[in-house]
Structure formats: structure tokens, C-alpha cells
């Protein structure tokens, strides 16, 4: 396991390489995110905690039934064209949150999720190797290098990259684990599961912004909704904290719904809203202590995400 010095070295190199990559990919004076590249939309929502959840899950924001104002950002991981296969991202920020936060501003809780239940790399060292390869335009070599192949990573990328008709019909996962409660007793992952009455059956305004158009069309027909669910680690060996490429088996430990997200019709696709969405940032460490991010991957994400956000919003 990396010590603090090694983590700091990883963070420094990550940040330098991400800065170089994103500056090179900037368009119209907008520095993109290294991941979740394209903003599809930011929408306001209600995050309602249920009153019938298991007692063991009544921790942090789930301690009692109540509603939080929420901001959701939907994004493409790598593609600017919505019609292409890609991994999709969902970032959530809850407001009016009570309690001590681990990092960032008081009153907020962030969750960051992807449309596949695991990351394509297992460790921060693997992710740094991929970042080096991306900067050198040798991504395929990262996967197929005979001296150090990453064939599992290639297989995950292949399975995770899909064409989607609407972000409101996609299931998302946290991919990495978190503490639930302020003891060491519970380790969990999160999932956001679509449960709307309406589903998009064909592309809306096919083309590079079809996912944004699909959100608008859906909300004009009625609200969109998702279940927010928790999966508890039941076996530390088959459900590891430190290997982010492992999918935790839902047959062994099913996700249990603890909250519902509801999105009402709203004006989100005007230039001002999209520009504000582009400027916003999320960090898994913007969190109550009861939802502390766990593992080396999360340790690296805290500072790397913060530095990348500062770069994007630098005047």
C-alpha cells in the first residue's frame, strides 16, 4: 500500500499531466474536465430520504426522513458527440446538509457516479500509467503492451462504452467504496437506478446533443425519477476496498433503496445555465464524515479533483 509520500507524488504527477492534457484539449477558452468531458445538462432536483430504510443505514444524510435540494450534472466521459458509444457520468450535490464535512464547504454532500459498476483500472498506479499513455497518445499501448498488458481494463472499457438514448434511463454506480456511519463497521457502494414512468424509446433530435434533447423531451412529458440505493460490503475479499476494478456481486449483497430523486420540468438548456454547469465542480470528499470515501483511489481523487477544478475556473 502506498504511504503518504507516495500518494503525494502520485497526486503531483497526476495533476501536472491532467493540466497539460486538458489545456491541450481546450475549446473556445473552456478547459474541459479530464473525465466526464462533456456537459450534457445540470438540473435541479429533490432528494427525498425514505422513512422505511433499515436501521443500520440510518447514518449521515440518511439518519432521518427528509428532503434535500439537489443539483445533478449529467456528462459524457470522453465524447463530445452524444450519439457515440461512451461511459456516462452523474454527479450529485445535496444542499442544506447538517453536520461536519471532511473537506470543502459546510452544508453540501457530493456523490460521483458512472454508468458502469467498476472503474477500468484497479489502482491509482494503473490510472497514472493510463494518464501517461493518454498524454503521449499511446492509449492502445497501455492496454496491449506485452510487458505490462491491461487486458482486463480493455475488456471493462469495451463493456462500459454504450450508446444511450437518454441519461434519465441510465443506471449509475459509485464504483468505489465509502464508509457508512462514523465507525469502521459498514463499507458501502451507491447506485442510482432509473424508475420514471416514461422511457425514451428512440433518439430525440439525433446527433451530438441528442442526450440533452432527450432530457428536455422527457421532462416536458413528466417528472423523471431515480432510486438512490446502498450496497453493503458483506465479504472483504470478494468485495475489496482497494481494487476499484472489481464489481461487487449484487446476488450476494443486493442494493437497497434509501431515497428517491425527482426532477421536475425546468429550463436547463439555455446558454447561461449550461455555462454555469460547465463551471461547477464536485469532489467525493465534499462529504459528511458519515460518508467518508475509502481506499487509495479516493485518497488520490480529493486533491487531483480540487486542483483540476481550480485550473478550469482560473480567471
N, C-alpha and C positions, 0 to 999 in steps of 0.2 A: 504493500500500500504506500502511495506517495506520502511523504511528510509535508509539513507546511512549506518548506523551502521549495520542494519540487512542485507543489501546487502553484506557488507564486511564479515560478519560472514558466510553467505551462500557461498561466494566465497572461503573463507578459508577452510570450511569443504568439499566443492566440490573438491577443488584442492588436499587436503590430501587423500580423498577417491579415486579419479581418479588416483593419483600417485600409491597408493597401488594396485589398480586393474590392471593397465597397466604394472607395474613391474612384477606382478604375471603372466601375460599373455605373457611376452616377449619370443620371439623365435629367436635363432641364434643371440643373442645380439642386436636384434631390438625391441625397445619398441613401441608397437602399439598405434594407436590413440584409445581413449575411444569410439569414434563413428567414422563411416567411416573407419572401422578397416583395411580392405584390399585394398591396392593399385591395381587397375586394370590397369590404364595407366595414364601417363601425356603426353599431346600432345600440340604442338604449333598451334595457330590458328590466324585468323584475325577477329576482332570485328568491324564491319562497321556500324556506326550510319547513319540512313536514313535521307534524306533531306525533307521528306514529313510528318513528325510527327506533332501532334497537338502542337500549340504554348505553351500550358500550361505544356507540358512535356519537353520543351527545357531548361533543367536545368542541371548543372553539366556536366557530360561526354556527355549528350545528347544535349548540347547547340547548337552545330553546326554539320553538316555532316562531318565526318572524320573517319579514321580507326585507331584502336589501336592494337598493338601486344598483344596477349593474351596467357596465359598458362591455360590449363584445366586439372584438375585431376578428373578422374572417380574412384569411390570406392564402395565397399560393406559396408553396415553399420555394420553388425555383423558376417558375414560368411566368412571363408577363401575359401570355395568351391563355385565357381561361379554358379554351377548348382542348388544350393539350393535356396529356396524362401528367399527373403531378401528385405530390403529397399536399394536403391542405392543412392549414393551421387555424386554431381558435384560441384566442387569448381573452381572458375574462378579468375584469376588475370590479370588485364589490366596494361600495361606499357605505359610510355610516357604520363602520365596523368598530366595535368596542374592544379594547384590550391592548396589551403591549405588542408592538410589531418588532420583528427581528432586524429589519433594515428598511430604509425608505421613510415614507411619510405616515404618521399616525392616521388611522381611520380607513385604511384600504387593505384589501386582501386580493392577491392576484393568483390566477391559475393559468397555466400554459399547456396546451394540448395539441396533439397531432392526429391525423386520420389513419394512423396505424398504431397498434398497441405496443410497439417496441421501437427503439432507435436502431439505425442501421449499423452503428458501431457500439462496441461493448464498453469501452473505457475512454477517458479523456486523452490518453496517449494515442489511441486509434483515431480519435476525432482530429487531433492535431496533425497526425500523419495525412489524413484526408485533406485537411486545410492546406498543408504544404503542397500536396498534389494539385489541388484546385488552383492555387496561386501560380503554379508552374505549368498549368494547362495539361496535367497528366492524370486526370481523374481515372481514366480507364486503367492506367498502370497501377494505381493504388489497389484496384480490385484484383488485377490479374498478374501482378509481379510474382514470378515463380519463386523468388527468395522469401517473400513475405506476403502471400496472397490473402485477400479478404473476400473469399467466395461466399461466406455466409452474409456479409454485408451487401454483396451484389445481389444475392437472392432476396434479401429484405427490400432493397430498393426496387427490384422488379415487382415484388408482390404489393408494395405500398403505393406505387405510382399508378393512378387510375384516372379515367375520365369521369367527371361528375356533372350532374345536371343542376344541382343546387346545394349550396353549403348547408341549407336548412334540413337536408335529408341525410347528412353525413354523420356517422358516429365518430367521436374523438376520444383519445386516451391521453393520460398524463405521461405515459411511457416510463417515467422514473418515480421512485417511491418517496413517501412523506411520512412523517410522524403524525399520529392522531392522538391528541392529548399531550400533556407535558411530562409524561413518564416514557419509559422505553418499551412499554408493553404492546403497543399497537403500531404496526407499519402497514401503510395502505397505498393503493393507487386509485386514481379517479377516472371516471369515464362520463362523457356527456352523450346522451342517447336520444335521437330524434323521436318525438311522439306526437307530431302535429296531425291534425285531421286531414290536411291537404298534403299531397306529394307531387313534385314536379315530374312529369312523365316524358317530356321532350324538351329539347333545348329552347330556351327563351332568347330570342334575338341572337342566333348562333354567331360566335366569333369571339374576339379577345376579351370582351366584357360580359359574356353570357351569364356568368355566375352572379354578378351584380344585378343584372336584369332579372334573374330568377328570384333573387331575394325580394326585389320590388314587386314582382308579379304575385308572389306567394302572399306577401303582407297585404296587398290590395284585396286579396280574396278572403283573408282571415289571419288571425294571430299564428305565429309559429311557436312551438314549444319543444323543450328538451327535458329529459330527466337527468339529474346530476346524481351519480351513483358512486359508491365506495366498494372497493375490493380489499379485503383484509388478507395480509400475508399469513398463510397457515403452515408453511414449511420454508424455513430459511434457505434450504438447499435448492429446491426446485423453483423457489421464488426469491432469487437473490437481490440484495440491495445494490451490489457493486457491478453487476453485469447488465447494462441497460439494453442489451440486445435480446434478452430473454422475455418471452411473453408469459405472464402468469396465467396458469390454466384456470379458465372460468368454470370448468366442470368440478374442479377441486374446491375453488373458492369463488362462488358467484358474486357478481356485483349486486349491491343492494341500494335501491333508490332512497335518497335522503332529502332531495329538494327538486323543485321544478323551476325551469327558466321559461319565461313567457316574453315574447317580443310582439309588440303591437305595431300597427301600421305607422310609419313616420317618414319624414323627408330626410334621407341619409345620403343621397347621391348627388347633392349639389356641390359645386366646387369648394365652398367653404368647409363643409363637413368632411369631404374627402381629404382636404389639406390638413385639417385638424387631426384626422385619423392617421395620416402619414407621420405626423409629429409625435403622436402618443407613444409611450413605451410601457413595457411590462417586465416584471422580474419575479421569479419564483420566491425570492427572499423578501419581497414586499408581502409580508405574511405574519400572521399571529404565531406566537411560539407553539401553539397547539397544532399547527400545520407545518412544522419545520421541514424544509427539504433535506433529504438524506442522501448520502453517498458522494463519491468523488465527482461524478458528473455534475451534480447540483452545486458542489462547492466551487467548481470552476465557473459555472454559469453566472453566479452572483456578480463577480467583478467584470467578467467579459461582457455581459449584457449591459451593465452600467456604463462601461467605457464606450461601447458601441452606441448607446443611446445619446451620450454626451456628444459624440462625434456627429451624429445625424442632426442634432439640434443646435450645433455650434453656430453662432451668428457670424 
